[in-house]
Amino acid sequence: MQVSCSKCSAKYVFDVSAIPKEGYNAQCTECGNVFFVRPADDGGGPPAQVVAQTTQAASSPAENAQVEEPQVMEEVVQTQNEVQSEPVVEASAFDSQNVRASVAEMASFDAGIGTEDDGIDDLPSEEEYQAKLERKKKMMLSSVGAVVGVVALAGILYTAVPTVFDATFGKILGIKAAINPDAIPFKDQGIEKLLLDTPEGFAAAVEAFDKALALDPEYPEAIAYKGLAYIFRGTDIQEEGRSVYDQGASALTQLKELKSVPRRKRTKKIKKKINELTDLAETKSKESTALFEKGGKEVSSGYAFINKALSKYQQDPAILAAAGIYYTTDPDGIAKAQMFLRAGLDQTIGPNLEMDLKSPPTLLLTYLQGVIRAASEKDMQQAVAAFDATLTKNGKFVRALMEKALILEKQGDVDAAKKAAQEILKSAAEHGRAKILLARLDKTGNDKASN
């Protein structure tokens, strides 16, 4: 006789003669549910049934104690052992755990492909499941193959037909492959002039970059360096403005001391000096303000060039480095400068790799690292190392030497700083910042000697 669990439908086979006429409680070995079993009718009626008042496994222990008779349960266990009753599983059905594992795998696979999950209520046959799995694996392989093909095509176009690459993949990736060869000499000439780090050099550099861009308006490296020419010139003008401001502040300090003298005790010489210092303070105030404004406009113009190119060629190392250098002009922009440095390094040496100063990737990225390090007191030595690496890559980069000299001054190495400033003035006799630094260092040395 065959009966089924009323809860999970597990099927069992019992010997009819072993079931008492009054029936008994049986416990499902699959889910633990307790259900009542009685034999078939004597008149040849239907086979044994599961009575409706099945006792759920979730019933309380007290309820189970009322329904189950210990003697009857012992008989059930004995009878089951005798007939070796086991759940009857149809040949076409999956094992319960295997089915659920397969469904989970299909659901995960479907989520990755983007198709709907078949669900556990409508399981396919094993053959259908395997066929579906095989089809989806082929789809994935096809997708991977397509991606590989696209990358390969992009590489071929970048190398063989750069103009086509620029018109297709270049616009998506933010990379420009095709450069008008006639523009390259003007770009190189502009860089050479820019490295002199003088107002005349910056003016000549901008003129050369304009010629390069007239031949190739979308030349990322020329755009980056042209922007830097404005930024460097602008920050130098602002530095000059600070120097003029300091002169005015010094005049105000002297003026305050002279004005502390009572009017009746002021000599003609003191009155004359007061008037001179008053005029000087006013003049320096206006002059420094004008220089700050002029320098600010130059810096803004430089970033305008870079920012415009950044929206198109966001993966070009020169553009990224130039944007980072711009942000170093503001102490609050160092964090952004670090982001651009990291982006530039990702494009040149690989994601999350640190720059090897023994073989730096590009001139601008190496210089940018030096400027970022110089913003922190604890990283001064690393900054010096970065500037040394910059100068090793191109010894004509005067600005890198100037930045190194300023760090040496901060560290109290007056002799080394003075030597660097003098070296700058040998190659650029009118280098304003080097002159200011050297004068300041001479004053520091004289003060130390007098003490």
Secondary structure, DSSP 8 states (H G I E B T S, - for coil): -EEE-TTT--EEE--GGGS-TT-EEEE-TTT--EEEEE---TTS-S--EE-SS-B-TTS-HHHHHHH--HHHHHHHHHHHHHHT------TTS--HHHHHHHHHHHHHHHHHHT-----GGG---HHHHHHHHHHHHHHHHHHHHHHHHHHHHHHHHHHH-HHHHHHTHHHHHT------GGGHHHHHHHHHHHTT-SHHHHHHHHHHHHHHHHH-TT-HHHHHHHHHHHHHHHHHHHHHHHHHHHHHHHHHHHHHHHHTS-GGG--HHHHHHHHHHHHHHHHHHHHHHHHHHHHHHHHHHHHHHHHHHHTT-TT-HHHHHHHHHHHTTSGGGHHHHHHHHHHHHHHHT-TT----TTS-S-HHHHHHHHHHHHTSGGGHHHHHHHHHHHHHH-TT-HHHHHHHHHHHHHTT-HHHHHHHHHHHHHH-TT-HHHHHHHHHHHHHHHHHHH-
